[in-house]
Amino acid sequence: MRAGGTPAAPGTPGRAAGRAGARLALVLAAGLASVAAALAVAVLAGPHPVSLDAALAGDGPDRAILLGLRLPRALLGAAVGAALATAGVALQALLRNALAEPFVLGVSGGAALGGTAMLVASAALGSGSAIGGLAASGTAGAIGAAGGAAASTALVFALGRVGGRLSPESALLVGVVFNAFAAGLITVVKVLVAPEQAAQLLYWLMGAVGYADAGTLVAGTTLVAVAVAALVLLSGQLNLLALGDEEAASLGVEVGRARGAVFLAASLATGAAVALAGMVGFVGLIVPHFLRRLFGPDHRLLVPASALFGAAFLVLADALARLAFLPLGSEPPVGALTALAGGPFFLWLLRRGERTA
């Protein structure tokens, strides 16, 4: 029966499922198109014009530049953007706060601290040739970053409880404080290591998408794919967790288990992103906000959309960082650009939230 006592039309659930499937297909198609367009811009645009036909036809300089340098860098940026945007939308659902994202909550800071410790240990033991992300020390940096992200996430959510309930405002404050603490420890580490290692570590932590080799690209993309796939599978439960723990439990969700699974997946995504490119902030804030306005609050759409549009966003941001400063003969890390855009955007969201409270 429908509300009001009128019988429900036959096939209504089937039509609703069909509409949901059609919306998902439309979102995926738009996201894939945006990724393809961003990759094309990043690969073909540059200080040295290249020919796609020449690159595909032979082993000349066009092939070396396009397939050996620009394409791996663009794919690495896509993996990092997908990871950060997806982790951001998941953390926002758990905290029920649009200001939550890995960088602000201290998850990226924890990942950077864990990755730094593993990278320095790897270099000291001679298993890494240099400090500079996952490429330098195999899986050591990724393991350390993922572990640091998981530990910082657990800490933020544990200390963010007030009266037994998770307080979004307290969790955000704990995240800010933990970021400062992690930054202090990393600064101490940079003072203790050799100057060349400190310089490499500094550049990595600034959030730079570099030129990765095939092994790094495959390893990083695999970690991100596993994390994103897990969050896609959990997207239906995220819809219920966003209502609050009591409401989700009343609807049949095992809150502790579901929350733990989301924690682990978001931590893995953030840890992989930090291991690959350092601390690139605010991607998980900017991308989900605009997607929520476009597609609504359904996480079954938002999670895959965040992965695809987050990938496209960071690929284009990295291309802008690479091209915009060519006349100056320099190239800022993409993390600097996302911070310049995301910092004011965060403050705008904060002020808007205060006005609507």
C-alpha positions as a Python dict, from the first residue, in 0.01 Angstrom:
ca = {
    (1, 'M'): (0, 0, 0),
    (2, 'R'): (113, 353, -70),
    (3, 'A'): (89, 631, 189),
    (4, 'G'): (-275, 727, 214),
    (5, 'G'): (-405, 374, 154),
    (6, 'T'): (-391, 355, -227),
    (7, 'P'): (-244, 36, -368),
    (8, 'A'): (109, 50, -503),
    (9, 'A'): (132, 12, -876),
    (10, 'P'): (265, -326, -990),
    (11, 'G'): (628, -318, -1086),
    (12, 'T'): (705, 2, -896),
    (13, 'P'): (1014, -147, -721),
    (14, 'G'): (1138, -273, -1056),
    (15, 'R'): (1095, 67, -1218),
    (16, 'A'): (1272, 234, -924),
    (17, 'A'): (1562, -8, -956),
    (18, 'G'): (1573, 58, -1329),
    (19, 'R'): (1587, 433, -1273),
    (20, 'A'): (1864, 390, -1015),
    (21, 'G'): (2059, 172, -1256),
    (22, 'A'): (2015, 425, -1534),
    (23, 'R'): (2138, 707, -1309),
    (24, 'L'): (2441, 504, -1208),
    (25, 'A'): (2520, 427, -1570),
    (26, 'L'): (2491, 795, -1659),
    (27, 'V'): (2720, 896, -1370),
    (28, 'L'): (2978, 633, -1465),
    (29, 'A'): (2970, 736, -1830),
    (30, 'A'): (3018, 1104, -1738),
    (31, 'G'): (3298, 1016, -1497),
    (32, 'L'): (3481, 797, -1746),
    (33, 'A'): (3449, 1068, -2011),
    (34, 'S'): (3594, 1325, -1771),
    (35, 'V'): (3888, 1097, -1689),
    (36, 'A'): (3957, 1032, -2058),
    (37, 'A'): (3943, 1404, -2136),
    (38, 'A'): (4173, 1491, -1844),
    (39, 'L'): (4425, 1224, -1947),
    (40, 'A'): (4421, 1351, -2306),
    (41, 'V'): (4491, 1707, -2191),
    (42, 'A'): (4768, 1597, -1953),
    (43, 'V'): (4937, 1375, -2212),
    (44, 'L'): (4916, 1600, -2517),
    (45, 'A'): (4973, 1941, -2355),
    (46, 'G'): (5324, 2044, -2268),
    (47, 'P'): (5622, 2263, -2352),
    (48, 'H'): (5730, 2020, -2623),
    (49, 'P'): (5458, 1941, -2880),
    (50, 'V'): (5420, 1570, -2945),
    (51, 'S'): (5241, 1371, -3212),
    (52, 'L'): (5020, 1087, -3098),
    (53, 'D'): (5059, 911, -3432),
    (54, 'A'): (5437, 937, -3415),
    (55, 'A'): (5438, 816, -3055),
    (56, 'L'): (5233, 508, -3142),
    (57, 'A'): (5429, 437, -3458),
    (58, 'G'): (5789, 433, -3342),
    (59, 'D'): (6048, 467, -3067),
    (60, 'G'): (6137, 831, -3126),
    (61, 'P'): (6128, 1121, -2881),
    (62, 'D'): (5751, 1158, -2917),
    (63, 'R'): (5700, 807, -2784),
    (64, 'A'): (5948, 860, -2500),
    (65, 'I'): (5781, 1184, -2389),
    (66, 'L'): (5419, 1077, -2431),
    (67, 'L'): (5426, 714, -2319),
    (68, 'G'): (5736, 716, -2102),
    (69, 'L'): (5683, 1038, -1904),
    (70, 'R'): (5348, 1211, -1941),
    (71, 'L'): (5115, 911, -1944),
    (72, 'P'): (5260, 740, -1631),
    (73, 'R'): (5250, 1073, -1447),
    (74, 'A'): (4890, 1133, -1549),
    (75, 'L'): (4787, 781, -1446),
    (76, 'L'): (4959, 825, -1111),
    (77, 'G'): (4773, 1152, -1058),
    (78, 'A'): (4447, 977, -1146),
    (79, 'A'): (4509, 705, -887),
    (80, 'V'): (4591, 960, -615),
    (81, 'G'): (4289, 1178, -698),
    (82, 'A'): (4054, 879, -698),
    (83, 'A'): (4186, 762, -361),
    (84, 'L'): (4161, 1098, -186),
    (85, 'A'): (3815, 1190, -320),
    (86, 'T'): (3670, 849, -232),
    (87, 'A'): (3821, 853, 117),
    (88, 'G'): (3683, 1204, 163),
    (89, 'V'): (3325, 1115, 79),
    (90, 'A'): (3342, 808, 306),
    (91, 'L'): (3474, 1007, 603),
    (92, 'Q'): (3209, 1274, 547),
    (93, 'A'): (2940, 1008, 568),
    (94, 'L'): (3078, 865, 892),
    (95, 'L'): (3112, 1207, 1056),
    (96, 'R'): (2797, 1347, 893),
    (97, 'N'): (2999, 1661, 822),
    (98, 'A'): (3087, 1802, 480),
    (99, 'L'): (3411, 1950, 621),
    (100, 'A'): (3563, 1609, 690),
    (101, 'E'): (3837, 1491, 455),
    (102, 'P'): (4169, 1305, 496),
    (103, 'F'): (4390, 1615, 509),
    (104, 'V'): (4175, 1810, 756),
    (105, 'L'): (4110, 1509, 982),
    (106, 'G'): (4478, 1431, 1020),
    (107, 'V'): (4457, 1103, 827),
    (108, 'S'): (4701, 1231, 566),
    (109, 'G'): (4927, 1356, 845),
    (110, 'G'): (4928, 1014, 1007),
    (111, 'A'): (4998, 851, 671),
    (112, 'A'): (5285, 1093, 611),
    (113, 'L'): (5429, 1021, 955),
    (114, 'G'): (5406, 645, 910),
    (115, 'G'): (5543, 662, 556),
    (116, 'T'): (5828, 887, 668),
    (117, 'A'): (5929, 647, 943),
    (118, 'M'): (5928, 350, 705),
    (119, 'L'): (6110, 537, 430),
    (120, 'V'): (6383, 659, 664),
    (121, 'A'): (6421, 309, 812),
    (122, 'S'): (6434, 160, 463),
    (123, 'A'): (6701, 408, 355),
    (124, 'A'): (6902, 344, 674),
    (125, 'L'): (6892, -30, 613),
    (126, 'G'): (6996, 15, 252),
    (127, 'S'): (6676, -128, 99),
    (128, 'G'): (6581, 205, -61),
    (129, 'S'): (6808, 411, -278),
    (130, 'A'): (6651, 740, -174),
    (131, 'I'): (6355, 889, -1),
    (132, 'G'): (6081, 992, -237),
    (133, 'G'): (5769, 786, -203),
    (134, 'L'): (5670, 435, -296),
    (135, 'A'): (5922, 427, -581),
    (136, 'A'): (6212, 459, -341),
    (137, 'S'): (6146, 174, -102),
    (138, 'G'): (5908, -70, -265),
    (139, 'T'): (5612, -151, -42),
    (140, 'A'): (5774, -16, 278),
    (141, 'G'): (5646, 337, 225),
    (142, 'A'): (5298, 212, 137),
    (143, 'I'): (5280, -14, 443),
    (144, 'G'): (5398, 263, 673),
    (145, 'A'): (5160, 517, 520),
    (146, 'A'): (4860, 283, 537),
    (147, 'G'): (4942, 192, 897),
    (148, 'G'): (4985, 556, 993),
    (149, 'A'): (4657, 648, 825),
    (150, 'A'): (4471, 370, 1006),
    (151, 'A'): (4622, 463, 1343),
    (152, 'S'): (4546, 833, 1302),
    (153, 'T'): (4189, 759, 1190),
    (154, 'A'): (4128, 540, 1494),
    (155, 'L'): (4280, 805, 1720),
    (156, 'V'): (4071, 1088, 1576),
    (157, 'F'): (3747, 895, 1601),
    (158, 'A'): (3829, 770, 1952),
    (159, 'L'): (3922, 1112, 2091),
    (160, 'G'): (3640, 1280, 1901),
    (161, 'R'): (3377, 1118, 2123),
    (162, 'V'): (3192, 1335, 2372),
    (163, 'G'): (2968, 1159, 2622),
    (164, 'G'): (3005, 832, 2437),
    (165, 'R'): (2891, 980, 2105),
    (166, 'L'): (3105, 1082, 1813),
    (167, 'S'): (3112, 1462, 1782),
    (168, 'P'): (3203, 1583, 1431),
    (169, 'E'): (3332, 1914, 1565),
    (170, 'S'): (3552, 1742, 1824),
    (171, 'A'): (3684, 1496, 1565),
    (172, 'L'): (3779, 1781, 1331),
    (173, 'L'): (3955, 1963, 1616),
    (174, 'V'): (4145, 1648, 1712),
    (175, 'G'): (4244, 1606, 1349),
    (176, 'V'): (4383, 1958, 1328),
    (177, 'V'): (4584, 1908, 1649),
    (178, 'F'): (4713, 1571, 1534),
    (179, 'N'): (4823, 1723, 1202),
    (180, 'A'): (5033, 1975, 1391),
    (181, 'F'): (5178, 1699, 1609),
    (182, 'A'): (5263, 1481, 1307),
    (183, 'A'): (5421, 1781, 1130),
    (184, 'G'): (5639, 1843, 1433),
    (185, 'L'): (5762, 1484, 1445),
    (186, 'I'): (5833, 1485, 1071),
    (187, 'T'): (6033, 1807, 1113),
    (188, 'V'): (6245, 1637, 1379),
    (189, 'V'): (6306, 1344, 1144),
    (190, 'K'): (6413, 1582, 865),
    (191, 'V'): (6667, 1740, 1098),
    (192, 'L'): (6815, 1401, 1187),
    (193, 'V'): (6858, 1258, 835),
    (194, 'A'): (7119, 1352, 576),
    (195, 'P'): (7060, 1684, 393),
    (196, 'E'): (6992, 1520, 55),
    (197, 'Q'): (6741, 1284, 214),
    (198, 'A'): (6576, 1574, 396),
    (199, 'A'): (6538, 1764, 67),
    (200, 'Q'): (6381, 1463, -105),
    (201, 'L'): (6153, 1404, 191),
    (202, 'L'): (6043, 1768, 191),
    (203, 'Y'): (5955, 1761, -179),
    (204, 'W'): (5756, 1439, -138),
    (205, 'L'): (5561, 1572, 160),
    (206, 'M'): (5468, 1888, -32),
    (207, 'G'): (5245, 1675, -253),
    (208, 'A'): (5418, 1613, -583),
    (209, 'V'): (5298, 1379, -857),
    (210, 'G'): (5620, 1252, -1012),
    (211, 'Y'): (5727, 1031, -1298),
    (212, 'A'): (5665, 681, -1167),
    (213, 'D'): (5806, 361, -1308),
    (214, 'A'): (5582, 73, -1411),
    (215, 'G'): (5623, -116, -1083),
    (216, 'T'): (5527, 184, -873),
    (217, 'L'): (5230, 261, -1094),
    (218, 'V'): (5098, -95, -1081),
    (219, 'A'): (5149, -127, -704),
    (220, 'G'): (4990, 208, -625),
    (221, 'T'): (4698, 161, -862),
    (222, 'T'): (4630, -185, -720),
    (223, 'L'): (4615, -55, -362),
    (224, 'V'): (4384, 229, -466),
    (225, 'A'): (4161, -5, -668),
    (226, 'V'): (4119, -241, -372),
    (227, 'A'): (4029, 45, -137),
    (228, 'V'): (3788, 210, -381),
    (229, 'A'): (3621, -122, -464),
    (230, 'A'): (3568, -187, -92),
    (231, 'L'): (3408, 155, -44),
    (232, 'V'): (3186, 102, -348),
    (233, 'L'): (3065, -225, -194),
    (234, 'L'): (3004, -43, 135),
    (235, 'S'): (2826, 252, -28),
    (236, 'G'): (2478, 124, 57),
    (237, 'Q'): (2574, 97, 425),
    (238, 'L'): (2729, 444, 408),
    (239, 'N'): (2381, 578, 326),
    (240, 'L'): (2257, 430, 654),
    (241, 'L'): (2563, 522, 862),
    (242, 'A'): (2516, 883, 748),
    (243, 'L'): (2185, 880, 937),
    (244, 'G'): (2361, 813, 1267),
    (245, 'D'): (2465, 502, 1460),
    (246, 'E'): (2130, 442, 1630),
    (247, 'E'): (1929, 484, 1311),
    (248, 'A'): (2166, 260, 1117),
    (249, 'A'): (2151, -9, 1384),
    (250, 'S'): (1771, 5, 1385),
    (251, 'L'): (1779, -57, 1010),
    (252, 'G'): (1988, -372, 1048),
    (253, 'V'): (2341, -242, 1005),
    (254, 'E'): (2613, -390, 1225),
    (255, 'V'): (2750, -45, 1300),
    (256, 'G'): (3082, -147, 1454),
    (257, 'R'): (3172, -384, 1175),
    (258, 'A'): (3059, -149, 898),
    (259, 'R'): (3239, 149, 1050),
    (260, 'G'): (3556, -55, 1092),
    (261, 'A'): (3543, -170, 729),
    (262, 'V'): (3500, 189, 608),
    (263, 'F'): (3787, 300, 836),
    (264, 'L'): (4020, 39, 690),
    (265, 'A'): (3927, 110, 329),
    (266, 'A'): (3955, 488, 368),
    (267, 'S'): (4287, 447, 551),
    (268, 'L'): (4423, 221, 276),
    (269, 'A'): (4317, 470, 9),
    (270, 'T'): (4473, 764, 194),
    (271, 'G'): (4789, 571, 278),
    (272, 'A'): (4839, 468, -84),
    (273, 'A'): (4782, 825, -204),
    (274, 'V'): (5031, 968, 46),
    (275, 'A'): (5290, 701, -34),
    (276, 'L'): (5260, 784, -404),
    (277, 'A'): (5241, 1163, -394),
    (278, 'G'): (5285, 1297, -43),
    (279, 'M'): (5030, 1523, 125),
    (280, 'V'): (4791, 1648, -143),
    (281, 'G'): (4517, 1823, 50),
    (282, 'F'): (4152, 1917, 1),
    (283, 'V'): (4077, 1687, -296),
    (284, 'G'): (3849, 1492, -64),
    (285, 'L'): (3672, 1815, 28),
    (286, 'I'): (3627, 1989, -307),
    (287, 'V'): (3526, 1697, -529),
    (288, 'P'): (3256, 1536, -308),
    (289, 'H'): (3099, 1877, -237),
    (290, 'F'): (3035, 1952, -602),
    (291, 'L'): (2930, 1596, -681),
    (292, 'R'): (2678, 1601, -397),
    (293, 'R'): (2524, 1910, -554),
    (294, 'L'): (2510, 1741, -894),
    (295, 'F'): (2400, 1389, -803),
    (296, 'G'): (2245, 1417, -457),
    (297, 'P'): (2335, 1241, -129),
    (298, 'D'): (2309, 876, -243),
    (299, 'H'): (2651, 721, -174),
    (300, 'R'): (2583, 444, -425),
    (301, 'L'): (2633, 721, -681),
    (302, 'L'): (2869, 945, -486),
    (303, 'V'): (3140, 687, -413),
    (304, 'P'): (3206, 573, -773),
    (305, 'A'): (3153, 930, -897),
    (306, 'S'): (3410, 1059, -646),
    (307, 'A'): (3663, 803, -767),
    (308, 'L'): (3624, 902, -1131),
    (309, 'F'): (3583, 1277, -1099),
    (310, 'G'): (3851, 1290, -828),
    (311, 'A'): (4090, 1123, -1072),
    (312, 'A'): (4004, 1375, -1344),
    (313, 'F'): (4033, 1667, -1102),
    (314, 'L'): (4385, 1585, -985),
    (315, 'V'): (4510, 1500, -1336),
    (316, 'L'): (4397, 1844, -1456),
    (317, 'A'): (4535, 2014, -1143),
    (318, 'D'): (4873, 1849, -1198),
    (319, 'A'): (4870, 1949, -1564),
    (320, 'L'): (4796, 2307, -1458),
    (321, 'A'): (5083, 2298, -1208),
    (322, 'R'): (5312, 2167, -1481),
    (323, 'L'): (5210, 2420, -1747),
    (324, 'A'): (5110, 2742, -1571),
    (325, 'F'): (5455, 2823, -1436),
    (326, 'L'): (5659, 2737, -1745),
    (327, 'P'): (5744, 3105, -1815),
    (328, 'L'): (5907, 3118, -1470),
    (329, 'G'): (6106, 2802, -1533),
    (330, 'S'): (5960, 2629, -1227),
    (331, 'E'): (5693, 2378, -1136),
    (332, 'P'): (5516, 2386, -799),
    (333, 'P'): (5391, 2058, -650),
    (334, 'V'): (5025, 1995, -723),
    (335, 'G'): (4966, 1987, -346),
    (336, 'A'): (5042, 2358, -336),
    (337, 'L'): (4769, 2430, -593),
    (338, 'T'): (4508, 2216, -418),
    (339, 'A'): (4592, 2387, -89),
    (340, 'L'): (4555, 2732, -247),
    (341, 'A'): (4213, 2631, -380),
    (342, 'G'): (4101, 2417, -88),
    (343, 'G'): (4194, 2644, 202),
    (344, 'P'): (3956, 2929, 108),
    (345, 'F'): (3695, 2672, 3),
    (346, 'F'): (3713, 2509, 347),
    (347, 'L'): (3665, 2847, 517),
    (348, 'W'): (3370, 2926, 290),
    (349, 'L'): (3203, 2595, 378),
    (350, 'L'): (3269, 2659, 746),
    (351, 'R'): (3114, 3004, 735),
    (352, 'R'): (2818, 2882, 534),
    (353, 'G'): (2761, 2605, 788),
    (354, 'E'): (2763, 2858, 1072),
    (355, 'R'): (2505, 3074, 892),
    (356, 'T'): (2270, 2779, 831),
    (357, 'A'): (2314, 2629, 1180),
}
